[in-house]
């Protein structure tokens, strides 16, 4: 995962647009997007930017959380919707993550370069234990119409 404590200069954040990232800024909050993925940075009192939302897959303009349920990866929305993460989602997230790290001068660590790092994991589905019904532990539910 990203070191969320890392701080970046305004020049570093502004340079992302020249590297093909869509960069939008509103009142000190910068959203960076590319390949259907995004991250968010906020300007601190020291005029440096700190990442507040690490790289994630975007869905209809909203950030999602990547949930590893052990048998499948899912995208979770703030509204509690759960959608299967497709291979293309994960490929794009890996590409976005690597390009953003490179642009900001941060190293990519071996375990992160192997694939996607989930923000939520629930593997234990032994009946009666926490995680027996993964959806209950993360507050997710199926989208209307089963999508």
C-alpha positions as CSV (number, residue, x, y, z in Angstrom):
1,X,0.0,0.0,0.0
2,X,1.0,3.6,-0.4
3,X,2.7,5.5,2.4
4,X,-0.2,7.9,3.1
5,X,2.1,10.1,5.2
6,X,4.2,11.0,2.1
7,X,3.8,14.7,1.0
8,X,4.2,16.1,-2.5
9,X,5.0,19.5,-3.8
10,X,2.4,21.5,-5.8
11,X,4.8,21.2,-8.8
12,X,4.8,17.4,-8.5
13,X,1.0,17.3,-8.5
14,X,0.7,19.8,-11.4
15,X,3.2,17.8,-13.5
16,X,0.8,14.8,-13.6
17,X,-1.3,16.4,-16.3
18,X,1.6,16.5,-18.7
19,X,2.0,12.8,-18.2
20,X,-1.5,12.0,-19.4
21,X,-3.3,12.0,-16.1
22,X,-6.6,13.9,-15.9
23,X,-6.1,16.3,-13.0
24,X,-9.0,18.2,-11.4
25,X,-8.7,20.6,-8.5
26,X,-11.2,22.2,-6.2
27,X,-10.4,24.2,-3.1
28,X,-7.2,22.3,-2.3
29,X,-8.5,18.8,-3.2
30,X,-6.9,17.2,-6.3
31,X,-8.4,14.2,-8.1
32,X,-6.0,12.4,-10.4
33,X,-7.5,9.9,-12.9
34,X,-6.3,7.6,-15.7
35,X,-7.4,4.2,-17.1
36,X,-10.7,4.3,-15.2
37,X,-8.8,4.6,-11.9
38,X,-8.2,7.5,-9.5
39,X,-6.6,8.9,-6.4
40,X,-7.1,12.0,-4.3
41,X,-4.7,14.4,-2.7
42,X,-5.4,17.2,-0.3
43,X,-3.3,20.4,0.3
44,X,-2.1,20.7,3.9
45,X,-1.4,23.9,5.9
46,X,2.3,23.5,4.7
47,X,1.1,23.8,1.1
48,X,2.2,20.2,0.4
49,X,-0.2,17.6,-0.9
50,X,-1.0,14.4,1.0
51,X,-2.8,11.4,-0.6
52,X,-6.2,10.9,1.1
53,X,-7.6,8.3,-1.2
54,X,-5.0,5.7,-2.5
55,X,-5.2,4.5,-6.1
56,X,-8.5,2.7,-6.7
57,X,-10.9,1.8,-9.5
58,X,-13.5,4.4,-10.4
59,X,-17.1,3.5,-11.0
60,X,-19.4,6.2,-12.4
61,X,-17.1,8.9,-11.3
62,X,-16.9,7.6,-7.7
63,X,-14.0,5.9,-5.8
64,X,-14.5,2.3,-4.9
65,X,-12.7,0.0,-2.4
66,X,-11.2,-3.3,-3.6
67,X,-12.5,-6.2,-1.5
68,X,-10.8,-9.6,-1.7
69,X,-13.4,-12.2,-0.5
70,X,-11.0,-15.1,-1.0
71,X,-12.8,-16.5,-4.0
72,X,-13.3,-13.3,-6.0
73,X,-12.3,-9.6,-5.9
74,X,-15.2,-7.1,-5.7
75,X,-15.6,-3.4,-6.0
76,X,-17.4,-1.8,-3.1
77,X,-19.1,1.6,-3.4
78,X,-19.8,4.1,-0.7
79,X,-23.5,3.2,-1.2
80,X,-22.7,-0.4,-0.2
81,X,-23.0,-1.9,-3.7
82,X,-20.8,-4.9,-4.5
83,X,-19.8,-5.6,-8.1
84,X,-17.3,-8.2,-9.3
85,X,-13.9,-6.7,-10.2
86,X,-13.0,-7.7,-13.8
87,X,-9.5,-8.6,-15.0
88,X,-9.4,-5.3,-17.0
89,X,-10.2,-3.4,-13.8
90,X,-7.2,-5.0,-12.0
91,X,-4.9,-4.5,-15.0
92,X,-5.8,-0.9,-15.2
93,X,-5.4,-0.4,-11.5
94,X,-1.9,-1.9,-11.6
95,X,-0.9,0.3,-14.6
96,X,-2.3,3.4,-12.9
97,X,-0.6,2.7,-9.6
98,X,2.8,2.1,-11.3
99,X,2.6,5.2,-13.5
100,X,1.5,7.4,-10.6
101,X,4.3,6.1,-8.4
102,X,6.9,6.7,-11.2
103,X,5.5,10.2,-11.8
104,X,5.8,11.1,-8.1
105,X,9.2,9.5,-7.8
106,X,8.2,6.7,-5.4
107,X,9.4,3.1,-5.5
108,X,7.2,0.2,-6.3
109,X,7.6,-2.7,-3.9
110,X,7.8,-6.3,-5.0
111,X,4.6,-7.5,-3.4
112,X,2.6,-4.5,-4.8
113,X,4.1,-5.1,-8.3
114,X,2.7,-8.7,-8.3
115,X,-0.9,-7.6,-8.5
116,X,-3.6,-5.6,-6.8
117,X,-3.5,-4.9,-3.1
118,X,-7.0,-5.1,-1.6
119,X,-8.3,-2.6,0.9
120,X,-10.6,-5.1,2.5
121,X,-10.0,-8.8,2.9
122,X,-12.4,-11.5,4.3
123,X,-11.2,-15.1,3.8
124,X,-12.6,-17.0,6.8
125,X,-16.0,-18.3,5.9
126,X,-16.3,-21.0,8.6
127,X,-19.9,-21.1,9.7
128,X,-20.5,-19.1,12.9
129,X,-17.2,-17.1,12.7
130,X,-16.9,-13.5,11.8
131,X,-16.6,-13.5,8.0
132,X,-19.0,-16.5,7.6
133,X,-21.1,-14.1,5.4
134,X,-18.5,-11.7,3.9
135,X,-21.1,-9.2,2.8
136,X,-22.2,-8.6,6.4
137,X,-18.7,-7.8,7.5
138,X,-18.1,-5.1,4.9
139,X,-21.7,-3.8,4.6
140,X,-22.1,-4.7,0.9
141,X,-25.2,-5.8,-0.9
142,X,-26.0,-6.9,-4.5
143,X,-26.9,-4.2,-7.0
144,X,-30.5,-4.0,-8.1
145,X,-31.0,-6.5,-10.9
146,X,-28.1,-8.6,-9.8
147,X,-25.3,-6.4,-11.3
